């Protein structure tokens, strides 16, 4: 399994501010959001309008596109 390490910033209404997680690179955005919500136990707060946003690029990721296709998510130093 190829994985990405993502630093997630949550909305102000969530009980967390930031969390760093290892996410399967083959997940699409919708799957990644569901996985993240399950991991941090906030599934009950999901409304269906959540997504992943790249602030440096000022864009939302497409719901059905695998995370592995985004070059900017691949720029991680691997130890």
N, C-alpha and C positions, 0 to 999 in steps of 0.2 A: 504494500500500500504506500503510495506516495502521499506525503503529508505536507501541509503548509502550516507555519506558525503565524497566527494572526493575533494582533492586539485589537480587541473589540472594545469600542466605546458604546455604552448603553444610553438610551434616552433618560432624561432626568426623572421620569416616573418609575424607573426600575430600581431595585434595591442595590444594584452594583453600579459603579462608575466605569471601571475598566477591568478587563480580564484577558489574559493571554492564553490562547488555546491552540492545540494541534488539531487541525481539521483535514479530513481526507481531501486531497486535491481533485479527486474525481467527482466530488459532490457538485451539484449545480447550486446556485445561490439559495433557492428555496430549501433544498436539503441541508445546506450548511446552516441556515437560520434555524431550522428545526433542531439540528444536532446541537447547536450552541444553546438554544433554549432548554433542551433536555439536560445538557451538561451542567448548566448553572441553575437548574430547577425553577425556570420562569415560564414554562409552557402555558400556564394559566393566564399569563399576561399577553400572549400573542393575539393580535387582532387580524392578521392576514395581510396587513399593509407593511410589515417589516421587510427590510432588505439590507444589502451591504453597500456601503458608500465609501469611495476612495477620496478622502478629503484633499490629498495633494493633486489629484486629477480633476476634482470637482465633478464627479460623475457616479451614478448609481450602477451597480452591476446588474446585468440582465438576469432575470429569474431562472431561465432555463439553460444558461451557459455554464459549462464546467469551470470551476475555479482555476484549473490547470491551464486554461487558455489565456489568462490575464498575465502578461509579462511582469507587470509591477508587483504582483503577488509572489513572483518567483525570486525576487531580489533579496534573498535571505542568506546570510552567512551560515553555512552548515559546518558543524564541528565534528 
